[in-house]
Every structure is written in structure tokens, then in C-alpha cells.
């Protein structure tokens, strides 16, 4: 995709530094990897938590050795694959068909113990002397990792999935005296806003800091401009790590006028500084806005196209970009309209999460920030996007049908299943374990929720010569909508490919289609037909909220209709345990009796002798009758139960200002594995989600008097290795070196990987995500679980054995969902012995 680039007329130069820190261009590589031993076809998986990998199987058991040319490894099918030497191309890339799903092994002879910068791209991850570090599969070029190397031979094992890898080692940057700098800024991945001349404000920026020291470092940051100074606080960097941090720069240090082309702000003084180029724009020009995400307190941005002229309560067009496209580039392809502000969120990265999982949350966060910032009309909101953004349009439109008046996917694919030709997770429903895993990914099965498109206007745009997303994807959705939809348009452009210029998004008939449609006021909506995969994903449609399901992660549906003249509300439900009605949307006098008929149960909602409630929870009894969930005059609350704000499954733990708490109560080897895993996860969250994570030890966490502050916790370690376990994990489950206990069921083994979400005892909103192994083998097994990848579903809990990698069987020892009261007794628990493996 290409869009016209415009000159940047105004720049703000921001000089930032910290004591004992240096920003400079990275030194030239001191070593380039020009050959590798390569092996393929030893790994099988896909979008699922289960995989096989006979090389990784050796890694976790400690039996992997440096391979030799021609040496063979058997895959799980008993077929031998060999390690073969592949030389780098002149451009430095080591490429081979085997590296579409395989390994490249390299070695480096270090003259002494040292820390160098690994600058690599094309790989999914790398083991440096057995320690996992983040990769750069999308070839951003921003992944420069400080890696400790020992004197002598060092092994680097690159896992690749896109056909090749390019790697080099660079020395650390030096100061003027030639002394290597252990802490410094990395220029390659800033998150920056624009300065608005006519709307001065504090600004949030995100910058990357590197700690190449072999111990943790605390860095103090401050800002100065002229006589003005500002303390930015301190940041904590784990040893040999790279992390992105949010900084808030005060308005007093940031101002630009027409007479100024540059404004300099110095953070600390002297030579230790760096420069950020911030554009200065007027509010009526296209610009970038940053905000702080509630997921992790990181700085995210979205791009804005203001309307042609300033207006009261403009509409809001949310435009989702395609794979590899920046949000700013997305916005640049649109001309201003006379009716709306256009907002282009990031999906957290150009590839991000396919607008699912945290990409979906990013779109919603950006929209909410823009609504407040620009005072938009809540009844005039629309959704569109191209390619992957077209998928995001189908996905968000199905999940949140009451938030958009119309959606308009361009060159979009509805779901992973339709686009890749494989069913979500590639699992078979008839097996009980695999059924649970399949259900955990139900949010990706967009078409299953197609009935939610009914109240939306839908405009489908596609080129009939699209060689990226076949036009059959659009034609399929035209057939699906044609069966029931009253308001959709379809336009197939002859001889148009995947990208045919700005107009494949800024298409006048599409824009006009959006403009002509508005959302009704909830007070005026008498009929609702709403499906949701989970209250944790999408709980509400106007005045109806699904609070709890009967069976978690299976479709829930509410069909309900009200007749205000007859004072009746009639409806049916599927897979709903607790339903809440917003009676504030009912324009009925308080003293008038209203009859509610739900699944055959008849109730008087209010009347002359009833208490009036703005919001009314209804609960399904064991005999399938519905009753008010009210005790006296007190409406029931669900703080200690599953509810839309805390309902699982496992991936739901990675939000709510999460912090990583790393165990230090184990043996030195156990503690190292936990710290390495937490750093690896933080690196992956940064790479895939532009994220920022606070990492603290269990001792530091317990020393905080305010740790019960509503924030989620990701706990690395078990009851034997993490001292915080007893404080944040209840007695329903237990994990230690010898195995796992789920209720009264024991699963023995030191080779188990455990992923789980639980409510934090005594906290009404926070969850703890448990990431641990039992023994050393289990802690190595858990390292590479792909929960950062979109479309991969994880239930509330999953226990895997090391046999998953090498067979026989899929390795699932236990899995399932906790009940609505977070107990195992009321939930779904599936336990298999190793002999029960399929």
C-alpha cells in the first residue's frame, strides 16, 4: 500500500537523556553470521496451544547439543530430517525452504566474557546459549538485544517461520573517551504525538531504553528547557534487557509557534541526550494523538483526519489498517469529510493482533479517547478498514453491533477459518479436551455471530482481481447476508487488485453510505437480537447485558422485544445464566405495571407495589425459570463471581495495568528460568503489542503496602518458587515442583507447564495469570507457549506435559473452565492421564 507523503513543515526537537546514559548511532557490526546449519520439518502446530517440536523437546530436557553437518533428527512421524549448511546471500540473509518452519544454528567465538548487541530479523525467536529472546518475524528492524556471551563458543539457535534470518553482533556504543555504555536510548521505536499549536497540552511519548549491564538498573529522568526543569521520575530496567517506557512531558516545556521551526527540550544536561522529532500541526490538519492504555500503562497512538470545517458533535469514522501498515499512513489516504472526524488506531502494531484480542481492545480504547477529545456524536459512529483491517471491521462489527451505525469492510476476510482454509485451532470437536480448546477461541469465529450484523448498514467493497484476499471472501459474505440482512450494499470493482490506490478505502460511495446512517437512541430500540461469545469479550447491546453464561465460551443469544404501549417485555435466551436489563431506557411511568415474559417465565418488573430499579438483574434457576436477583431492596452484585469485567479465559489476565511478578524463592536455576521467561514475555509484548511492562520480584511485590490496588498480576513461578503465591492465589488450586492439584485431583509430574487465570482473593476486580512449570522441565516447556498470537485460544486453565513436543499424544493433562463462582466444582474440569492421550 502506498499513499502520498506530505512535507513536514514544523518540527519540535526533544533532547532526552539520563545520567550515565548515551544516545548515539549504533556501532557497525563486529560480526555477521554468514552461514548456518538449517533443519526443517521437525515442528508442527498452527493457531493452537498444542504443537510438536522434536528439537525443542531436546531443549527442555537438556539433551540438545550443537549439531553437526548431516546429523539427523526424527520428527514425531518418525521421519529423519538433517542439519544442512546454508550460506548467506550477498545481502546477509540466510534463506532456505526449511526455514519456513525450522531452525538455523549459528555459533560465535567470544574472546572474553562480554555483552554484545544482537541485531537480527526474520526469526520468530532465538535461544542464546539456551536462553529465549524475542525475534523479529515481521522484519521491523527494531529488535536490538543486549546478550551476555561467555568466553569461547556461544550457541545461537534461531526459530524461523518466514523463510530466512539475517543476524549480526554489534559492540555497545561508547562515550567520547571510548568507554562502552551499558545503558542507552534506542532510536528505532519511538511512539510520538504531534504538537497542536492551537491546543497546547501535556504530551505522552514512548521511548526504548537498553540496559546492557548484567544487573538491574534504576535510571532517573528529568526534562529541562531554559530555566524550566521537570522531574520525569525513575525507570527500572532488568539486566540485559530492552524495554519501552512512557514519559509525560509537561505543556510548559512544549510549545510551538508559527515563528518557530524547532523547540528544544533537554532531559538532564550535557552530552548525554537524544533528539525526538515532533511535528507541530494545527488542530484542523491531519495529526497524531497519544494516550495511555489501561491495559499496561503504555503509550499508544492513533492518527486523526479532522472534518473539513470545525463542527459541533462531528460523527466518528473508525478506520482499521491492513497488515504492515502504520496508522498514520492509513489516515493519510483519506480526504476530510464534511460530517466526521476519522480516527485510525494502531492495532498496537502494523501487524499487531489482527484486530482481535488486544488489537480489538486498542481499537476500542482509541475510539473512547477520540470521543472525549473531539466531542463526537455517539449516535453517528461508523467502522471501516482494508485487508486485515477489513477483517477487523467484520470482527468488531460482529462483537459490538450497538456501537456502529454501519460497517464497510474493503478487501477483508471474515475469519481465520475462511481465509486460511483451516478450522479455528484445527481441532476436532468430538474429543472433550479439544472441544474445550476450540471453544476458547470462539471469539475468532466471526461468521458464527453474523446475526449481529442485522441492525447495521453493511457496505462490502472488493476488487475482483485481488491476489491477496480472494474476492470469494466478499462473495461468501454477500451470500451470508443475503439470507437475512435488510440493509447492505455490495460493490465488486472489475480488474482491481488488493490495493488500487487511496480510493479502495476512501471510496466515495462507501463514505456516502456511512454518512446516511445513524444509530437509534437506546430508548427507541424496541427489538434486540444479540449474540456474544463471552461477556468478557462483548457483554451488552443497548439495554441488554449478558452478565454470566451457563456454559463458558459457547455462543449466548438474547432475543427480546418490548411493547411500551402494552407494557410488556417478551424474549428468549440461549446459554445465559444472568441477564441484566437497563430499565432506565424504558419510558414507562414508575407506577405502571410491566410484565416480563422470559423463556416462559412471567414476572412483574415493577408496579404499584414494587420497587423501581434503574438496572435489573435476572437469574436463571436450576429449573430454568427466571427470577429477580434481588434481596430485599438490594440488587445483587457479582464482584466475587465471573462478570463482564473479570470472566476469563487465561489471556484476559494480560490487561488491567498488569504487572509481572517473578519468583525468587527457588533454586538459582529455577529463579533464572523464571526471570528469563518474564523478560522474554515482556520483550514479546513490546514487539507484538508496543507494550510496556513493570517487572518486579516477589519480594519487591510483597514489600509494597498498596499491592492490592486493582491491577492484574502475572505470576511467574509456583508455590515453591514464588513467595507471593499464597498472597494472590486461593486454595482452589495448587502448583509446586512435584505437580498440580485442581480441587481434590492430583496431577503429578515435574515436567508440567501450567497456564491459569484466577481472581485475586479480596480484590473485586483484579485477576492473577499464572505462568509456571512444576520442575525444571516444566519451566522450560512453558517458555514458548504462543499466547501472544491472535486467534489462539486458551481456556481458564491448561496443564501440558512434556510429551506434547515429542509425542505420543497431544500432551494435555488437564484443561477446562472454572464455574461462575470461580470454583472447580461448578465448572468444567477435564483431566487425562498420560495413558489417555489420543
LINFENNOR-V762279 format. One record per residue. N is the residue number from 1. SS is DSSP state (@ for helix, = for strand, . for the rest). PSI is psi in whole degrees, -180 to 180 (* if undefined). D_LAST is the distance of its C-alpha to the last C-alpha in whole Angstrom. Layout:
n=[N,N]
ss=[SS,SS]
psi=[PSI,PSI]
d_last=[D_LAST,D_LAST]
This chain:
n=[1,2,3,4,5,6,7,8,9,10,11,12,13,14,15,16,17,18,19,20,21,22,23,24,25,26,27,28,29,30,31,32,33,34,35,36,37,38,39,40,41,42,43,44,45,46,47,48,49,50,51,52,53,54,55,56,57,58,59,60,61,62,63,64,65,66,67,68,69,70,71,72,73,74,75,76,77,78,79,80,81,82,83,84,85,86,87,88,89,90,91,92,93,94,95,96,97,98,99,100,101,102,103,104,105,106,107,108,109,110,111,112,113,114,115,116,117,118,119,120,121,122,123,124,125,126,127,128,129,130,131,132,133,134,135,136,137,138,139,140,141,142,143,144,145,146,147,148,149,150,151,152,153,154,155,156,157,158,159,160,161,162,163,164,165,166,167,168,169,170,171,172,173,174,175,176,177,178,179,180,181,182,183,184,185,186,187,188,189,190,191,192,193,194,195,196,197,198,199,200,201,202,203,204,205,206,207,208,209,210,211,212,213,214,215,216,217,218,219,220,221,222,223,224,225,226,227,228,229,230,231,232,233,234,235,236,237,238,239,240,241,242,243,244,245,246,247,248,249,250,251,252,253,254,255,256,257,258,259,260,261,262,263,264,265,266,267,268,269,270,271,272,273,274,275,276,277,278,279,280,281,282,283,284,285,286,287,288,289,290,291,292,293,294,295,296,297,298,299,300,301,302,303,304,305,306,307,308,309,310,311,312,313,314,315,316,317,318,319,320,321,322,323,324,325,326,327,328,329,330,331,332,333,334,335,336,337,338,339,340,341,342,343,344,345,346,347,348,349,350,351,352,353,354,355,356,357,358,359,360,361,362,363,364,365,366,367,368,369,370,371,372,373,374,375,376,377,378,379,380,381,382,383,384,385,386,387,388,389,390,391,392,393,394,395,396,397,398,399,400,401,402,403,404,405,406,407,408,409,410,411,412,413,414,415,416,417,418,419,420,421,422,423,424,425,426,427,428,429,430,431,432,433,434,435,436,437,438,439,440,441,442,443,444,445,446,447,448,449,450,451,452,453,454,455,456,457,458,459,460,461,462,463,464,465,466,467,468,469,470,471,472,473,474,475,476,477,478,479,480,481,482,483,484,485,486,487,488,489,490,491,492,493,494,495,496,497,498,499,500,501,502,503,504,505,506,507,508,509,510,511,512,513,514,515,516,517,518,519,520,521,522,523,524,525,526,527,528,529,530,531,532,533,534,535,536,537,538,539,540,541,542,543,544,545,546,547,548,549,550,551,552,553,554,555,556,557,558,559,560,561,562,563,564,565,566,567,568,569,570,571,572,573,574,575,576,577,578,579,580,581,582,583,584,585,586,587,588,589,590,591,592,593,594,595,596,597,598,599,600,601,602,603,604,605,606,607,608,609,610,611,612,613,614,615,616,617,618,619,620,621,622,623,624,625,626,627,628,629,630,631,632,633,634,635,636,637,638,639,640,641,642,643,644,645,646,647,648,649,650,651,652,653,654,655,656,657,658,659,660,661,662,663,664,665,666,667,668,669,670,671,672,673,674,675,676,677,678,679,680,681,682,683,684,685,686,687,688,689,690,691,692,693,694,695,696,697,698,699,700,701,702,703,704,705,706,707,708,709,710,711,712,713,714,715,716,717,718,719,720,721,722,723,724,725,726,727,728,729,730,731,732,733,734,735,736,737,738,739,740,741,742,743,744,745,746,747,748,749,750,751,752,753,754,755,756,757,758,759,760,761,762,763,764,765,766,767,768,769,770,771,772,773,774,775,776,777,778,779,780,781,782,783,784,785,786,787,788,789,790,791,792,793,794,795,796,797,798,799,800,801,802,803,804,805,806,807,808,809,810,811,812,813,814,815,816,817,818,819,820,821,822,823,824,825,826,827,828,829,830,831,832,833,834,835,836,837,838]
ss=[.,.,.,.,.,.,.,.,.,.,=,=,=,=,=,=,.,=,.,.,.,=,.,.,.,.,.,.,=,=,=,=,.,.,=,=,=,=,=,=,.,.,=,=,.,.,.,.,.,.,.,=,=,@,@,@,@,@,@,@,@,.,.,.,.,.,.,.,.,.,.,=,=,=,.,.,.,.,.,=,=,=,.,=,=,=,=,.,.,.,.,.,.,=,=,.,@,@,@,@,.,=,=,=,=,=,=,=,=,=,.,.,.,=,=,=,=,=,=,=,=,.,=,=,=,=,=,=,.,.,=,=,=,=,.,.,.,.,.,.,.,.,.,=,=,=,=,=,=,.,.,=,=,=,=,=,=,=,=,=,.,.,.,=,=,=,=,=,=,=,.,.,.,=,.,.,.,.,.,=,.,.,=,=,=,=,=,=,=,=,=,.,.,.,=,=,.,.,.,.,.,.,=,=,=,=,=,=,=,=,=,.,.,.,.,.,=,=,=,=,=,=,=,=,=,.,.,=,=,=,=,=,=,=,=,=,=,.,.,.,=,=,=,=,=,=,=,=,=,.,@,@,@,.,.,.,.,.,.,.,.,.,.,=,=,=,.,.,.,.,.,.,.,=,=,=,=,=,=,=,=,.,.,.,.,.,=,=,=,=,=,=,.,.,.,.,.,.,=,=,=,=,=,=,=,.,.,.,.,.,.,.,.,.,=,=,=,=,=,=,.,.,.,.,.,.,@,@,@,@,@,@,.,.,.,.,.,.,.,=,=,=,=,=,.,.,.,.,.,.,.,.,.,.,.,.,@,@,@,@,@,@,@,@,@,@,@,@,@,@,@,@,@,@,.,.,.,.,.,.,=,=,=,=,=,=,.,@,@,@,@,@,@,@,@,@,@,@,@,.,.,.,.,.,.,=,=,=,=,=,.,.,.,.,.,@,@,@,@,@,.,.,.,@,@,@,.,.,.,.,.,@,@,@,@,@,@,@,@,@,.,@,@,@,.,@,@,@,@,@,@,@,@,.,.,.,=,=,=,=,=,=,=,.,.,.,.,.,.,.,.,@,@,@,@,@,@,@,@,@,@,@,.,.,.,.,.,=,=,=,=,=,=,.,.,.,.,.,.,.,.,@,@,@,.,.,.,@,@,@,@,@,@,@,@,.,.,.,.,.,.,@,@,@,.,.,=,=,=,=,=,=,.,.,.,.,.,.,.,=,=,.,.,=,=,=,=,=,.,.,.,.,.,.,.,=,=,=,=,=,=,=,=,.,.,.,.,=,=,=,=,=,=,=,.,.,.,=,=,=,=,=,@,@,@,.,.,.,.,.,.,.,.,.,=,=,=,=,.,.,=,=,=,=,.,.,.,.,.,.,.,.,.,.,=,=,=,=,=,=,.,.,.,.,.,=,=,=,.,=,=,.,.,=,=,.,.,.,.,.,.,.,=,.,.,=,.,.,.,@,@,@,@,.,.,.,.,.,=,=,=,=,.,.,.,.,.,@,@,@,@,@,@,@,@,@,@,@,@,@,@,@,@,@,@,@,@,@,@,.,.,.,.,=,=,=,=,@,@,@,@,@,@,.,.,.,.,.,.,.,.,.,=,=,=,=,.,.,.,.,.,.,.,.,@,@,@,@,.,.,.,.,=,=,=,=,.,.,=,=,=,=,.,.,=,=,=,=,.,.,.,=,=,=,=,=,=,=,=,.,.,.,.,.,.,.,=,=,=,=,=,=,=,.,.,@,@,@,@,@,@,@,@,@,.,.,.,.,.,.,.,.,.,.,.,.,=,=,=,=,=,.,@,@,@,@,.,.,.,.,.,=,=,=,=,=,=,.,.,.,.,.,.,.,.,.,.,=,=,=,=,.,.,@,@,@,.,.]
psi=[134,141,157,137,137,149,151,107,-27,137,144,126,120,116,116,142,174,157,133,24,154,139,131,168,142,143,158,152,139,-16,132,136,114,-3,160,153,127,140,144,177,32,3,133,142,-110,-161,74,157,-11,135,165,147,103,-18,-47,-33,-40,-37,-47,-26,0,20,3,132,157,122,161,156,127,-9,147,155,132,137,-177,-14,4,12,129,134,147,153,121,143,133,126,150,150,168,-28,4,-7,133,110,146,147,-33,-24,10,-17,77,-166,148,126,126,160,154,130,111,132,-17,169,130,166,124,168,118,115,101,157,159,-16,158,-35,173,141,118,107,41,-4,127,137,155,150,-170,67,-27,3,41,-34,10,-5,92,107,132,121,128,132,144,160,133,-148,128,135,135,119,108,126,124,147,2,22,-9,172,146,128,146,166,135,146,165,150,156,157,-173,-25,-1,6,126,140,125,-20,132,165,146,124,-8,-6,57,147,112,144,176,150,128,115,-41,5,69,143,163,152,142,133,156,126,154,131,145,133,105,6,159,11,161,151,144,126,133,135,142,161,147,139,113,-125,-7,141,157,130,124,3,-164,158,148,127,122,163,141,57,165,128,151,137,144,137,137,117,128,152,-34,-24,-5,107,143,139,169,-23,-7,131,-23,141,127,130,123,128,114,-179,175,-157,-19,84,165,166,130,130,108,126,143,124,160,155,-22,6,161,136,170,143,136,154,162,125,139,-11,-44,10,17,166,123,166,162,157,149,135,103,161,166,-42,148,140,153,132,65,160,172,121,119,117,122,130,165,175,136,0,134,150,-38,-38,-38,-49,-32,-15,-1,143,151,148,172,13,-7,155,137,132,126,101,179,-16,14,-21,165,-34,-47,-126,29,26,19,178,-123,-20,-39,-44,-36,-42,-42,-40,-45,-41,-43,-40,-43,-36,-44,-41,-37,2,49,163,116,-16,-6,78,136,160,131,169,162,138,-118,-34,-27,-40,-45,-34,-47,-42,-55,-34,-37,-33,-31,64,-15,1,-11,138,-29,155,153,85,135,126,37,156,136,-43,165,-38,-47,-32,-40,-12,7,145,148,126,-9,33,160,129,-29,-22,133,-43,-47,-28,-42,-45,-38,-43,-33,-17,17,-27,-22,-12,69,-43,-26,-21,28,-26,-22,-14,-14,-43,-4,146,140,125,118,125,132,144,138,-7,23,118,6,-57,103,145,-19,-26,-43,-41,-37,-45,-31,-41,-43,-46,-31,-20,-20,-17,132,-9,73,153,148,128,119,120,118,135,13,137,-151,-43,120,41,177,-30,-15,-9,-50,61,117,-45,-34,-47,-40,-37,-44,-47,-34,-5,142,154,143,156,139,-31,-28,-4,111,-19,131,132,106,133,146,144,-26,142,-27,-21,-50,97,-25,152,106,-113,14,131,127,111,-43,151,160,-46,118,145,33,151,133,143,139,120,116,145,140,146,99,-32,-43,-8,50,149,123,136,171,154,157,127,45,127,-48,130,139,133,131,96,-11,-18,1,120,70,134,145,-31,-1,134,135,131,129,123,111,115,35,-10,133,127,151,114,-51,167,-165,-29,15,155,139,130,136,-37,132,113,139,138,139,126,173,-26,14,11,155,142,160,134,69,134,113,-123,12,122,140,146,161,33,-36,4,173,136,174,-25,-14,88,4,-173,-159,-47,-17,-16,-23,64,-165,50,45,149,150,128,116,131,140,14,3,-164,163,-40,-41,-46,-39,-43,-41,-44,-40,-39,-44,-43,-41,-43,-42,-39,-42,-40,-39,-48,-48,-29,14,40,168,124,135,121,122,160,166,-39,-44,-40,-48,-24,-13,126,-19,28,-26,70,17,-1,146,154,134,113,117,109,169,-169,-25,-23,-14,115,-15,-4,-53,-24,-29,-6,131,-178,-3,-31,160,136,132,-168,-27,-15,-162,139,124,103,-119,14,130,137,97,156,141,7,29,139,135,127,130,151,137,154,143,125,134,2,128,-11,-17,148,157,128,124,123,106,164,176,-77,-163,-42,-43,-38,-27,-33,-38,-14,-38,19,130,49,-8,-4,133,150,-10,120,141,130,-169,-36,147,125,121,143,159,-16,-15,-41,-37,-4,173,159,172,-5,-2,114,-35,149,170,-166,139,158,178,-22,14,17,160,-33,-39,4,-159,111,123,119,133,137,160,-27,-14,2,136,*]
d_last=[46,49,52,55,56,59,61,61,64,64,62,62,61,60,60,58,57,57,59,58,56,56,55,56,54,52,53,52,49,50,47,45,42,43,40,37,34,31,28,25,22,20,19,17,16,19,20,17,16,13,14,14,18,19,22,21,19,22,24,23,23,26,26,27,31,33,32,34,35,33,31,27,24,21,18,14,15,17,20,23,25,28,31,34,37,38,41,42,44,47,46,44,41,38,36,34,31,29,29,28,25,26,28,32,33,37,39,42,45,47,50,50,48,48,46,46,44,41,42,39,38,35,32,29,30,31,31,35,35,31,32,30,33,33,33,35,33,35,38,40,42,42,40,42,41,43,41,42,42,44,46,45,42,39,36,35,31,31,28,29,27,31,32,34,36,39,40,43,45,48,50,51,54,57,60,64,64,61,59,55,54,51,51,51,51,48,50,47,45,48,48,51,53,56,59,61,65,66,63,63,60,58,56,52,51,48,48,46,47,46,46,46,47,45,46,46,49,50,52,55,56,59,61,65,67,71,72,68,66,62,60,56,55,52,49,46,45,42,43,42,41,42,42,43,46,48,51,54,57,60,62,65,64,63,66,66,70,71,73,70,68,66,66,65,63,63,60,62,65,66,64,60,59,57,58,56,58,58,59,62,61,63,61,62,60,57,55,52,52,50,48,46,43,42,38,39,43,43,45,44,46,47,50,52,54,57,59,62,64,64,63,62,59,57,54,51,49,46,45,41,41,39,37,39,42,44,45,49,48,47,50,52,52,53,57,58,58,61,58,55,54,51,49,46,43,41,38,38,38,39,35,34,31,32,34,31,30,33,35,35,36,39,40,41,42,45,46,47,49,50,51,53,55,56,57,55,55,52,52,52,49,47,44,44,42,41,38,36,38,38,34,35,38,36,33,36,38,35,34,38,40,43,44,45,47,46,43,44,41,42,40,37,33,32,28,26,24,27,28,26,24,21,19,20,17,15,12,11,13,12,9,11,10,10,13,15,15,16,19,20,21,23,26,26,25,29,30,28,31,34,36,37,39,41,44,44,46,44,45,43,44,43,44,44,43,41,39,37,36,36,39,36,35,38,38,35,36,40,38,36,39,41,40,41,43,46,47,46,47,46,47,46,48,49,49,47,45,42,45,49,51,51,52,48,48,51,52,55,53,50,52,55,52,51,54,55,52,52,50,52,53,50,53,53,50,50,46,43,40,37,33,32,28,29,32,32,32,34,36,39,41,45,46,42,39,36,36,33,30,28,25,24,24,24,27,30,33,37,40,43,47,50,53,56,59,57,56,52,49,46,42,39,36,32,30,33,33,36,39,42,45,47,51,53,52,54,57,58,61,60,62,60,58,54,52,48,46,42,40,43,44,47,49,52,51,55,58,62,60,57,56,56,52,52,48,47,43,42,39,37,37,35,37,36,40,41,43,45,43,47,48,52,53,50,47,44,42,39,39,37,34,32,35,35,36,33,30,27,25,24,26,29,30,31,35,38,39,37,37,35,36,35,35,37,37,35,35,37,34,32,34,34,31,31,34,33,30,32,35,32,31,35,35,32,34,37,36,34,35,39,38,40,39,41,39,40,40,39,42,44,42,43,46,47,48,47,44,43,44,41,39,36,35,32,31,30,29,29,31,32,33,34,37,37,34,35,38,35,32,32,31,28,26,27,25,27,26,25,22,21,23,22,25,25,21,21,18,20,19,22,19,18,19,20,21,23,26,29,32,35,37,40,40,40,38,37,33,31,28,27,26,25,23,23,25,26,23,21,24,24,20,22,24,23,21,22,24,27,26,26,24,21,20,20,20,22,20,17,16,14,14,15,12,11,14,14,10,8,5,7,9,10,12,14,15,17,21,24,27,30,31,29,28,24,26,26,23,20,18,14,13,10,11,9,9,6,4,0]
